[in-house]
């Protein structure tokens, strides 16, 4: 059984750890709040742009008039995978889920007949970058620096590189893998096809049918298309960042709760042993006075 000194040392250690986990929880909660504000201000704009674009593209005449290569596969067998994780640990199963999603996608591509040389990786997060290097896949660009201070322009720069590689026919598909922020307790893995842009399957009733589109539907689509694609990478970046901070907040809360529970147990053990020591000393004193 541990001595009083050892128990007291453990209590001090747990208290120190509790201060760290509580501070990390507060920092993660503050970052999550800022990410939520950014997403709340950006999503309505992005969704509206995407909705207008999808509705205009539902018109086959508009699609046929476009000269962009972004709407159909270019015949290249190569695939680019953009995988998001975090740059650091202590966020529960967030990174494990991200790495598992990446390895599952890479395994599926290999099963489909692609060689490792036909798969380009764009990791956004040191954890998926480390996993990719260990498995021997080629990293075309490590964009983990985007997570140090998430901002639109660096994310748009990555989007431009992806779009350029698709337009040049270097890759035939671009896939996004990330953990979606659904709630503080849920960050499910998500897979989306970035390029070629998925078109609406059917022609639906559109509010744009009642509008006069100037200078023309073709020109509006050509102007909207790059904006939507650039914004998409930033939206996914912020979504993944919010999911990371939510996972870290929950993980630090659980760690703090466990520390509190352990602290109560150690304090109870310390008090019992201290009481036993005092009782033993009193008995020795009483016994000595009677002899």
N, C-alpha and C positions, 0 to 999 in steps of 0.2 A: 504494500500500500504506500502511496506517495506521502512524503513528509509534509509538514506544514509549510516549510519553505518552498518546496517544489510546487505545492498547490497554489501558494500565493503567487509564484512566478508565472504559472499557467493562467491565473486570473488576470494578471497584468498583460500577458500576451494576448489573451482573447479580447480584452478591452481595447488594446491597440488595433487589433484586426477589425473590431467592430467599428471603430472610428474611421478606418480606411474604407470599409464597405459602405458605410453610411454616406461618406463624402462622394464615393464613386456613383452611388445611386442618385445623389442630388445632381451631379454633373451630367449623368446620362439623361435624367429627367428633363433638365434644362435644354440639352441638345435635342431631345425628342420633341419638346414643345416648339422649338424653333423650326424643326423639320416639318412638323404638322402645320405650322402657320404658312410655311413656304408652299407645301402641297395644297393646302386649302385655297391659297391665292392663285395657284397655277392651274389646278385641275379643271375648273370651269372653262378657262380660256383654251386649254389644250383639248378638252372634250368637244368644245364648240367648233374649233378649227377642224378636228378630225371628223366630226359629224358632217360639216359642210363638204369636206373633201370626199368622204365616202358617198354622200348623196349625189354629188356631181359626177363621180366616177361610176355611179350606177347607170348612167346614160351611156349606152354602147357607142353612140355617135361621138361622144366626147373622148372615150377611150381610144377609138380608132384614129382620132385626129391628133392625139398626143405623139410626140417624138421621143419621149423619155424612155430609157431602158429599165426604169425602176419598178415597172408593173408586171414584169414577166421574167421567168428564169432565162438566163443567158446561155445555158448549155454547159457551163463550167461544172465539173464534178467536185470542185473544192468547196468546203464549208468553213465559214468563220463562226466561232463560238465566243460570245462575250459573256463572261461569267462574273458575277458580283459576290463579294464576301466582305469581311472587315479586315482592317489592318492589324488588329490586336485581338487578344483573347478576352476571357472573363465576360462572355455574353451568352452563357448557356450553350444550347445546342445549335446556335445560329450558324456558326462556321461549319460544323459537322454536316448540317443539312445542305449547305451550299456546296461543300466538297462532294458529298454523295450525289447531288444533282448533276454536278459537272462530270463525275466519273461515269454515271449512268448514261449521260448523253454521249460521251466519248465511246463508251462500249457499244451503244446502239449504232453509232456511225461506223464503227469498225465491223460490226455484224452486218451492216448494209453493204459492205464491200470496200469502204474507203480505207486507204492506208494512212498512217500517221503523217506522212508528208502532204496529204491532201486536206489536212485539218489545221486551220490557223486559230490560235487562241489569243484572246484579248482579255486577260484577267484584270478586273477592277477590284483589288483587294489582295493583300499579301498572302492570305491563307489559301486562296485558290491558286495563286501564282506558285506557291511552294508545292502544292499538291500536283500541279501540272508539270513542274520541273522533275519531281520525283518519278512521275510516270513516263517521262521521256518525250512528251509532246512538245512541238515547237511553239514558242511564244512569239507572236508577231509584234506585239507591243504590250508592255506591262504598264497599265494605266492606274496603278494603285495610288498614285499621288493625288488622284481626283478626290479621294476620301479624306485627305488631310484638311481640306477646306472646300467642301462642295460648292461649286458655282456653275453658272450656265455656260460661260464661254469655254472653259476647259472641256466640259462635256460635249459642247457643240463641235469642238476641234476633233474629238474622237469620232463623233458622228460623221463629220466631213471625210475623215480617212476611211471609214467604213463604206460610205456612199461611193467614194471614188474607186475603191477596190471592186465594188460591185459593178459600177458603170464601165470599168475597164475590162470586165470579164475575168478578173483574177479569182473571184469566188462566185459561186452560183446561188448560195443561200447564206444568210446571216441570222443566227439564232441568239436570243437573249435568255440568260438564265439568272434568276434572282429570287430572293425571298420577299414576298409581297407583304406589306404592312396591313394586316387585316384588323388587328387589335393588339393591345399590349400583351395579350396572352397567346396570340396566334400570328405566326409569320410563315405561311405555307410556301413551299418552293413553287416557282412559276416559270413556265417556258413559253416564249413568244417568238414568232417569226417576224424579224425586223424587215428583211428584204428577201425576195420581192414583196412589195406591199400587197397584202391580201385585199382582194376586191369583194364588194358585196355580191352575194350569190344571185340575188334577184333584184329586179327593179321595183323599188317601193315608192309609195307616195312621199314626195319630198316637199318641204316648205319652200325650197329654192325654186320650185316650178312656178311659183306665183311671183317671183322676183325678176326684175330686169337686171341681168348680170353684165356689168361693164368692166373692161372692154369686151369680154366674152367669156364663155364657160371654159374654153381651152386655156385662155390666158390666166384666168383665176386659178385653175387647177395647177398650172405650171408654177405659179407664184406660191401657192399654198403647200405644195408637195414638199419642197425642201424645208420649209418652216416646221411642218408637222414632224418630219423625220429628225430634225435637229432637236426639237423639243422633246421627242420621245426618249432619247438617251438621257437627257437631264431629268425627266420625270422618273425613269427607272432608277437612276442614281439616287434621287431623293427618296424614292419609295424604299429602296434597299437600305439606305442610311437610316431612315426612320425605323425600319424593322430591326436594324442592329441596335439602335439605342433603346428600343422597347425591350428587346431580349436582354440587354445589359441591365436595364432598370429592374426587370423581374428577377434576374439572377442575383443582383446585389441585394434585393429585398429578401430573397430566400436565404442568402448568406448571412445577412444581418439577423434574421429570425433564428437561424441555427446558432449563431454566436450568442444571442440573448439566452437561448435555451441552455447552451453549454455553460454560460456564465452563471446562470441560476444553479445548475447542478454543482459546479465547482465551488460556488459560494456556500451552498448548503454543506458540501463535504468539508470545506475549510472550517465552518462554524462547528460542525460536529466534532472534528478532530481537535479543534481548539478547546471545546468544552471538555472533551475527554482528557486533554492534557492538563487543564486547570483542575479537574476533579482528581486526577492522579496526584498532582502536586499537593492538593489539600489533604488527601489521604496520607501522603508521606509525612506532611507536617503534623497532622493529628497523631499518626502512629509514633512519630519521634517524640512528641510531648508526653506520651503515655509510658514510654520506656524509661 
